[in-house]
Amino acid sequence: MKVRAIETLHCDAGWRNYHFVKLTADNGVVGWSEFDEGFASPGVTAAIARLAGRVIGQSVMAHERIYAELYALTRPAAGGVVAEGIGAIENALLDAKAKTLGVPCYELLGGKIRDRIPLYWSHCATWRINHPGFYKPAITDLDGVKAMGAEVREKGFSALKTNIFIPKDGVLQGWQAGFAKPFFPELNVDRAVLRGLRAHLEAFRDGAGPDIDILLDLNFNARTEGYLEILRAIADFDLFWVEIDSYDPEALGLIRRQSPHPISSGETLFGVRDFLPYFRAQAMDVAIIDTVWNGVWQSMKIAAAAEAQEVNVAPHNFYGHLCSLMSAHYAAAMPNLRVMEIDIDRLPWDHELFTELPMIEKGELVVPDRPGWGTEPNEAALRAHPPKDGTALMSHRRN
């Protein structure tokens, strides 16, 4: 069974687009994967198109060989958009291989260790503040944050993750200086940011109560000095972890050693080679691995390297439902799982785009036993929601 065709499909996802690879074998089996271009990764579609020619005619079952060849061909520019394109192809190959064998993808990864995956509600309040036109009810103030904390508890989730918000003219706004929102390249953290963050966390704790875990994502929004300042300012909060992105393992290790909270990191790293310096520097308590960017098979290797360093892993997952199930198969099979990210706030038409939806019960995802990833994009629904230009992170104008 050989690869006959590789194509990409796209659809409207509100403030961004969803992107998919459709890989067709010569016996008619179709493998799917989801990838992303909105999170500062323009050009993944073009990379996939350029790589596809080397994949056509190869065995669907030989995903490791194909990955090794594509990596070798792109070695001078390893990582980034090229790596994401290779990961998207790998994930489609895994789906096609598992369907051919009539098994769920987790069987290709060594079999599942767990039937249910613990979840945290990601971008909690974030989507309703930043994208009020798509996620309801819109949140404009701390009373809305408090109410959402209560909603998380009432819906049976045990953990939530949020970001930095500060009031401006009486309305909450996101602080994403690391992503040029606002454009402050010095990334200094002032008192207004610290006050806004404390008030935001206090509102969530008031609403969620004492038993809900709160996770905080600081992204790339400070430098080492600023991260330490933030950690000192929120030392009295009971946080599950503080998530920090840094391209300097030693700097992150220094932060971790001074942090009163566990540190998670790694969502923007590629492959074992990128993660090893962080493990050696003891820079993270939890390694966050993006299976969409890396490919699930390669992500298993990263998880194994993390386990050798006594580090647990959490999948990075803020995309569509196919990505959630790809991450779920990964989370089901790796021994050193900490928790899995998922977005509960969804677009009104998300449920139309896929043949099967993730099953969530009491804040846990039930691992499906259907062949492959357990869902496929609905091509008619994708066509009914054509992609838009100028969406997601890269579209925002400088403030």
C-alpha positions as CSV (number, residue, x, y, z in Angstrom):
1,M,0.0,0.0,0.0
2,K,1.6,3.2,-1.2
3,V,0.8,6.9,-0.9
4,R,-1.1,8.1,-4.0
5,A,-1.9,11.7,-3.1
6,I,-1.4,14.3,-0.4
7,E,-3.6,17.5,-0.3
8,T,-4.4,20.2,2.2
9,L,-7.9,21.4,3.2
10,H,-8.8,24.5,5.2
11,C,-11.8,26.1,6.8
12,D,-13.0,29.0,8.8
13,A,-12.4,28.8,12.5
14,G,-13.6,32.2,13.6
15,W,-10.6,34.3,14.6
16,R,-8.3,31.8,12.8
17,N,-8.5,28.9,10.3
18,Y,-8.3,25.1,10.7
19,H,-5.9,23.2,8.5
20,F,-5.9,19.5,7.5
21,V,-3.8,17.0,5.6
22,K,-5.6,14.4,3.6
23,L,-3.4,11.5,2.6
24,T,-4.8,8.9,0.2
25,A,-3.3,5.5,-0.4
26,D,-3.5,3.5,-3.6
27,N,-6.1,1.2,-2.0
28,G,-8.4,4.0,-1.1
29,V,-7.5,4.3,2.6
30,V,-7.4,7.9,3.7
31,G,-5.3,9.2,6.6
32,W,-6.0,12.6,8.2
33,S,-4.1,15.0,10.3
34,E,-4.7,18.5,11.5
35,F,-2.0,21.2,11.5
36,D,-1.8,24.9,12.3
37,E,-0.6,28.1,10.6
38,G,-2.1,30.6,12.9
39,F,0.3,30.4,15.8
40,A,3.1,32.3,14.1
41,S,3.6,29.6,11.5
42,P,2.8,31.0,8.1
43,G,3.8,28.7,5.3
44,V,3.2,25.2,6.7
45,T,0.8,24.5,3.8
46,A,3.5,25.4,1.3
47,A,6.1,23.3,3.1
48,I,3.7,20.3,3.0
49,A,3.2,20.8,-0.8
50,R,6.9,20.9,-1.4
51,L,7.5,17.8,0.8
52,A,4.7,15.8,-0.6
53,G,6.5,14.9,-3.8
54,R,9.0,12.8,-1.8
55,V,6.3,10.9,-0.1
56,I,4.1,10.0,-3.1
57,G,4.8,6.4,-4.0
58,Q,6.3,5.4,-0.6
59,S,4.7,2.8,1.7
60,V,2.1,4.2,4.0
61,M,3.4,1.8,6.7
62,A,7.0,3.3,6.6
63,H,6.4,6.5,8.5
64,E,9.7,6.4,10.3
65,R,11.6,6.0,7.1
66,I,9.7,8.8,5.5
67,Y,10.3,11.1,8.5
68,A,14.0,10.3,8.4
69,E,14.2,11.1,4.7
70,L,12.3,14.3,4.9
71,Y,14.4,15.4,7.9
72,A,17.6,14.7,6.0
73,L,16.4,16.6,3.0
74,T,15.6,19.7,5.1
75,R,18.4,19.3,7.7
76,P,20.0,22.8,7.0
77,A,16.7,24.4,8.0
78,A,15.5,21.9,10.6
79,G,12.7,23.0,12.9
80,G,10.1,25.7,12.5
81,V,7.7,25.6,9.6
82,V,9.5,22.7,7.9
83,A,9.3,20.5,11.0
84,E,5.6,21.3,11.3
85,G,5.0,20.2,7.8
86,I,6.8,16.9,8.4
87,G,4.9,16.4,11.6
88,A,1.6,16.9,9.7
89,I,2.6,14.3,7.1
90,E,3.7,11.9,9.8
91,N,0.4,12.2,11.7
92,A,-1.6,11.5,8.5
93,L,0.6,8.4,7.8
94,L,-0.2,7.1,11.3
95,D,-3.9,7.5,10.8
96,A,-3.8,5.7,7.5
97,K,-1.6,2.9,8.9
98,A,-3.8,2.4,11.9
99,K,-6.9,2.3,9.7
100,T,-5.3,-0.3,7.4
101,L,-4.6,-2.5,10.4
102,G,-8.1,-1.8,11.8
103,V,-6.7,-0.5,15.2
104,P,-6.8,2.8,17.1
105,C,-3.6,4.8,16.7
106,Y,-2.6,4.3,20.3
107,E,-1.9,0.6,19.4
108,L,0.9,1.8,17.1
109,L,2.4,3.7,20.1
110,G,2.6,0.6,22.3
111,G,-1.0,0.3,23.4
112,K,-2.9,2.4,25.8
113,I,-2.0,2.7,29.5
114,R,-5.2,4.6,30.5
115,D,-8.8,4.7,29.3
116,R,-9.4,8.3,30.4
117,I,-7.3,11.4,30.1
118,P,-7.3,14.1,32.8
119,L,-8.0,17.5,31.3
120,Y,-7.6,21.2,32.1
121,W,-9.9,23.8,30.6
122,S,-7.5,25.9,28.6
123,H,-7.8,29.6,27.7
124,C,-10.3,29.9,30.4
125,A,-11.7,33.4,30.2
126,T,-9.1,34.1,27.6
127,W,-11.2,33.3,24.6
128,R,-14.3,35.1,26.0
129,I,-12.2,38.2,26.7
130,N,-10.1,38.2,23.5
131,H,-12.7,37.0,21.1
132,P,-16.1,38.0,22.5
133,G,-17.8,37.8,19.1
134,F,-17.1,34.0,18.9
135,Y,-17.2,32.8,22.5
136,K,-20.2,33.5,24.8
137,P,-20.9,35.0,27.2
138,A,-18.3,37.7,26.6
139,I,-16.2,38.6,29.7
140,T,-15.4,42.3,30.2
141,D,-14.7,42.5,34.0
142,L,-13.6,40.5,37.0
143,D,-17.2,39.5,37.9
144,G,-17.2,37.6,34.6
145,V,-13.9,35.9,35.5
146,K,-15.4,34.9,38.8
147,A,-18.5,33.5,37.2
148,M,-16.4,31.5,34.8
149,G,-14.4,30.0,37.7
150,A,-17.7,28.8,39.1
151,E,-18.7,27.4,35.7
152,V,-15.6,25.3,35.5
153,R,-16.4,23.8,38.9
154,E,-20.1,23.2,38.1
155,K,-19.3,21.5,34.8
156,G,-17.1,18.9,36.5
157,F,-13.6,20.1,35.6
158,S,-10.8,20.0,38.1
159,A,-8.4,22.4,36.5
160,L,-8.3,25.5,34.4
161,K,-5.6,27.6,32.7
162,T,-5.6,31.3,32.0
163,N,-3.4,34.1,30.9
164,I,-2.4,37.7,31.8
165,F,-5.2,40.4,31.7
166,I,-5.2,44.0,32.8
167,P,-8.1,46.5,32.9
168,K,-8.0,49.3,30.3
169,D,-10.7,52.0,30.4
170,G,-12.6,49.6,32.7
171,V,-12.5,46.6,30.3
172,L,-10.2,43.6,30.7
173,Q,-7.7,43.2,27.9
174,G,-5.0,40.6,27.3
175,W,-1.4,41.3,27.9
176,Q,0.6,39.6,25.2
177,A,3.7,41.7,24.8
178,G,5.7,38.7,23.7
179,F,3.4,38.5,20.7
180,A,3.4,42.2,20.0
181,K,0.0,42.8,21.7
182,P,0.9,45.5,22.8
183,F,4.2,46.1,21.0
184,F,6.7,46.5,23.8
185,P,9.8,44.6,22.6
186,E,11.7,45.3,25.9
187,L,9.2,43.0,27.7
188,N,9.4,44.9,31.0
189,V,6.8,44.0,33.6
190,D,5.3,47.1,35.3
191,R,3.1,47.4,38.4
192,A,-0.1,47.6,36.4
193,V,0.6,44.2,34.9
194,L,1.3,42.7,38.3
195,R,-1.8,44.3,39.8
196,G,-4.0,43.1,36.9
197,L,-2.6,39.6,37.1
198,R,-3.2,39.3,40.9
199,A,-6.8,40.6,40.6
200,H,-7.4,38.1,37.7
201,L,-6.2,35.1,39.7
202,E,-8.1,36.2,42.8
203,A,-11.3,36.4,40.8
204,F,-10.8,32.9,39.5
205,R,-10.0,31.5,42.9
206,D,-13.1,33.2,44.4
207,G,-15.3,31.7,41.7
208,A,-13.7,28.3,41.3
209,G,-13.3,27.6,45.0
210,P,-10.4,26.0,46.8
211,D,-10.4,22.6,45.1
212,I,-10.0,23.6,41.4
213,D,-6.4,23.7,40.2
214,I,-5.4,27.0,38.5
215,L,-2.7,27.0,35.8
216,L,-1.1,30.2,34.6
217,D,0.4,30.7,31.1
218,L,2.9,33.5,30.8
219,N,4.0,32.6,27.3
220,F,6.9,34.7,26.0
221,N,5.7,37.9,27.7
222,A,8.7,38.7,29.8
223,R,12.5,38.2,30.1
224,T,14.2,36.4,33.0
225,E,14.0,39.4,35.3
226,G,10.3,40.0,34.5
227,Y,9.4,36.3,35.1
228,L,11.1,36.4,38.5
229,E,9.2,39.6,39.3
230,I,5.9,38.0,38.4
231,L,6.7,34.8,40.4
232,R,7.5,36.9,43.5
233,A,4.3,38.9,43.0
234,I,2.1,35.7,42.9
235,A,4.0,33.6,45.4
236,D,1.1,33.4,47.8
237,F,-1.3,31.8,45.2
238,D,-1.8,28.1,45.1
239,L,-1.0,27.3,41.4
240,F,-0.8,24.0,39.7
241,W,2.0,25.4,37.4
242,V,3.3,28.5,35.8
243,E,3.9,28.1,32.1
244,I,6.9,30.0,30.7
245,D,8.4,30.0,27.2
246,S,12.1,30.7,26.9
247,Y,14.7,29.8,24.3
248,D,17.4,29.8,27.0
249,P,17.5,26.5,29.0
250,E,19.9,28.0,31.6
251,A,17.7,31.0,32.2
252,L,14.6,28.9,32.6
253,G,16.5,26.6,35.0
254,L,17.4,29.7,37.1
255,I,13.8,30.7,37.1
256,R,12.6,27.3,38.1
257,R,15.0,27.1,41.0
258,Q,13.7,30.4,42.4
259,S,10.0,29.7,41.6
260,P,7.5,28.9,44.4
261,H,5.4,27.1,41.7
262,P,6.1,24.2,39.4
263,I,7.3,25.4,35.9
264,S,6.1,24.0,32.6
265,S,7.6,24.7,29.2
266,G,8.4,23.5,25.8
267,E,5.3,24.0,23.6
268,T,7.4,25.8,20.9
269,L,10.3,23.2,20.8
270,F,11.0,20.7,18.1
271,G,12.3,17.2,18.6
272,V,14.4,15.5,21.2
273,R,17.4,17.6,20.3
274,D,15.6,20.8,21.3
275,F,14.3,19.4,24.6
276,L,17.5,17.8,25.8
277,P,19.3,21.0,26.9
278,Y,16.2,21.9,29.1
279,F,16.2,18.4,30.7
280,R,20.0,18.7,31.4
281,A,19.4,22.2,32.9
282,Q,16.6,20.8,35.1
283,A,14.6,23.7,33.6
284,M,11.1,22.4,33.7
285,D,8.9,20.3,36.0
286,V,6.5,19.4,33.2
287,A,7.5,19.2,29.5
288,I,4.8,20.5,27.2
289,I,4.9,18.8,23.8
290,D,3.0,19.8,20.7
291,T,2.1,16.6,18.9
292,V,0.7,18.7,16.0
293,W,4.1,20.3,15.4
294,N,6.3,17.4,16.1
295,G,4.3,14.4,14.9
296,V,2.9,11.9,17.4
297,W,5.5,9.3,16.7
298,Q,8.4,11.8,17.3
299,S,6.5,13.1,20.4
300,M,6.7,9.6,21.9
301,K,10.5,9.9,21.7
302,I,10.4,13.2,23.4
303,A,8.2,11.8,26.2
304,A,10.7,8.9,26.6
305,A,13.6,11.3,26.9
306,A,11.6,13.3,29.5
307,E,10.8,10.1,31.5
308,A,14.5,9.3,31.6
309,Q,15.0,12.7,33.3
310,E,12.1,12.1,35.7
311,V,9.9,14.7,33.9
312,N,6.2,14.3,33.2
313,V,4.6,15.5,29.9
314,A,1.5,17.5,29.0
315,P,0.3,17.7,25.4
316,H,0.0,21.2,23.9
317,N,-3.5,21.3,22.3
318,F,-5.5,24.4,21.4
319,Y,-6.7,23.5,17.9
320,G,-9.7,21.6,16.4
321,H,-11.3,18.3,17.5
322,L,-9.0,16.2,15.4
323,C,-6.0,17.6,17.2
324,S,-7.6,16.8,20.5
325,L,-8.0,13.2,19.6
326,M,-4.5,13.0,18.2
327,S,-3.3,14.3,21.5
328,A,-5.6,11.9,23.4
329,H,-4.0,8.8,21.7
330,Y,-0.6,10.2,22.6
331,A,-1.7,10.8,26.2
332,A,-3.2,7.4,26.4
333,A,0.0,5.6,25.4
334,M,2.8,7.5,27.2
335,P,3.6,6.5,30.8
336,N,4.6,9.9,32.1
337,L,1.5,11.9,31.5
338,R,0.7,14.8,33.8
339,V,-2.5,16.3,32.3
340,M,-3.8,17.2,28.8
341,E,-4.8,20.7,27.5
342,I,-8.1,21.2,25.8
343,D,-10.4,24.1,24.8
344,I,-13.9,23.7,26.1
345,D,-15.2,27.0,24.7
346,R,-15.8,26.2,21.0
347,L,-17.2,27.8,17.9
348,P,-20.9,27.3,17.1
349,W,-20.0,25.2,14.0
350,D,-17.1,23.2,15.4
351,H,-19.3,20.1,15.9
352,E,-20.2,20.2,12.2
353,L,-16.6,19.9,11.0
354,F,-15.8,16.4,12.3
355,T,-17.5,12.9,12.1
356,E,-16.9,12.2,15.8
357,L,-16.4,14.6,18.7
358,P,-14.2,14.0,21.8
359,M,-16.3,12.4,24.6
360,I,-15.7,14.3,27.9
361,E,-17.1,13.0,31.2
362,K,-16.4,14.6,34.6
363,G,-13.5,16.6,33.2
364,E,-11.8,13.6,31.6
365,L,-11.6,12.6,27.9
366,V,-12.7,9.1,27.2
367,V,-10.1,7.5,24.8
368,P,-11.9,6.3,21.6
369,D,-11.4,2.8,20.3
370,R,-12.3,3.5,16.7
371,P,-9.6,2.9,14.0
372,G,-7.1,5.6,13.4
373,W,-7.5,8.8,15.3
374,G,-11.2,8.1,15.8
375,T,-12.5,11.0,13.8
376,E,-12.2,12.6,10.4
377,P,-13.0,16.1,9.0
378,N,-16.4,16.4,7.3
379,E,-15.4,17.7,3.8
380,A,-18.8,19.0,3.0
381,A,-18.8,21.0,6.3
382,L,-15.3,22.3,5.5
383,R,-16.5,23.6,2.2
384,A,-19.5,25.2,3.9
385,H,-17.1,27.3,6.0
386,P,-14.4,28.4,3.6
387,P,-11.2,29.8,5.1
388,K,-10.7,33.5,5.6
389,D,-7.6,35.6,5.0
390,G,-5.9,37.6,7.7
391,T,-6.8,35.5,10.8
392,A,-5.0,34.4,14.0
393,L,-1.8,35.7,15.6
394,M,0.0,36.9,12.5
395,S,-3.0,39.2,11.5
396,H,-3.0,41.4,14.5
397,R,-1.7,45.0,13.9
398,R,0.8,46.6,16.1
399,N,-0.6,48.6,19.0
